[in-house]
């Protein structure tokens, strides 16, 4: 047997080398975004460009309209996160704290949507948004992004609210708080961890989603999100490799930062999916 | 889900409890109303309509008039492209599952067992691909593999593994392999977290007892860890399989189904008929393909669900003996 110290050093070395290979595509992407188009091919494995070509970013941001895509992504993501979190918190509170008639049925219905076979639901979703007349507006994409039963979030909120002792609610009611005030002033602040988990998971989901914004912006380039904008960029400027890398960096770095700072909540949410 | 306890309060209050309870009910209904509207309008209705559309010939424009009963399904059964794409979806799913499940378990055990410093750092590193946009990964990877002078060929040539650049995405087998590798890389972190959640539910006492009994690392793994993980591994299998069967973003951006439709999956097949066909869109036909595939995924999930149940019962029997 090896000494535990030696074993640790070996383990660290393996994990570091594997880790470097693991995220190498991202390193390559950032490095390419600062190269010239000639260097992109000519420089072999050299990661650091001779001159930093920041103009790749200017080109992506202005000429290729990534500024607009970025704005759309932010608006759609933030709005969806707010809608989904609020709606799920309200539902979870009602289900977790009040045994109203029909509560069991509601729970069954919500979980059932996870399992029943569905077809290609984006076609009817598209039709609904068209009938509401929201096709030419970001709100149409936001509505479509907010769709779904959000089973995991609801279950997280329900089980969290149901564990809060009833005495707390009684105390609030003695202090003169009504149902809504108790929820707003006492219960909601207690549920911060669940709110964080829901918000961060939905944030990452909406920011990265491709199919919904793709379908809803097929004929409306001005509504494109970063992922869809990136895809159309490839079609229009096929040989602008460094511009592609700059655009990809603009799209990926914000979400990576959000994850790095909020990862505890995100990972708890993912782990929650198997435990439920 | 109990009502707040009021039984130890004075009778006068008790008289009001019924009224108070009803007021709570109204509030509860009010609270679930937004969810109810979203649920009915944007979940139930689309699910129902996805079935309805599949019985119509419909371009997506104008009213739903041309009811053709089972014609879409009949055509689908004779559509060789549908069955080819069906196989591609299966191929991708099996490839990704076989790669990701065991490797992610090994990594999770490594993270769980060893008391190394910087665990969070490593976890972040290996989890990073998960949070990135699949569509953008597809585009970046198309450049990494696709260009004959780009990263992968460069690397392999520098280390003299290959002499001439390989056209990774121009060969059907290689293109599917690249897609599976990239998809596995992207999904790996999630499965690792699933396994970790399972491992952390095993109490330290069991390991302590095994140690006292003189069990080494591998016998502990084989006789203790893996059997305990059996029920949760079935859940992870289910999640991995369903994820692998619905691959769209990656195939659309990495290969767009090429070369010669050899990597086209069902989700891309449906999308192309519904939204990207060169002629008139065939929403009805696309819907029927969606239903057929949805039912297939459902039946497969039931099969795995049965495994979950069985694994759970085995555990209970063992626990009693």
Interface residues (C-beta under 8 A of the other chain):
Chain A: X8 X11 X12 X15 X19 X22 X23 X25 X26 X28 X29 X41 X44 X45 X86 X87 X88 X90 X91 X93 X94 X95 X96 X97 X98 X99 X100 X101 X103 X106 X109 X110 X113 X115 X116 X117 X118 X119 X120 X121 X122 X123 X124 X125 X127 X128 X143 X144 X146 X147 X148 X149 X154 X162 X166 X167 X169 X170 X179 X180 X183 X204 X207 X208 X210 X211 X215 X218 X226 X227 X228 X230 X231 X234 X241 X244 X245 X248 X251 X252 X255 X256 X258 X259 X260 X263 X266 X267 X270 X271 X273 X274 X275
Chain B: X1 X2 X3 X4 X5 X23 X24 X25 X27 X28 X29 X31 X32 X34 X35 X38 X39 X41 X42 X43 X44 X45 X46 X47 X49 X50 X51 X53 X54 X60 X110 X114 X116 X118 X120 X122 X123 X124 X125 X126 X127 X128 X129 X131 X132 X133 X134 X135 X136 X137 X139 X140 X141 X142 X143 X144 X147 X149 X150 X151 X154 X155 X158 X185 X190 X193 X194 X196 X197 X198 X201 X232 X235 X236 X239 X248 X249 X252 X253 X270 X271 X274 X275 X283 X286 X287 X288 X289 X290 X291 X294 X295 X297 X298 X301
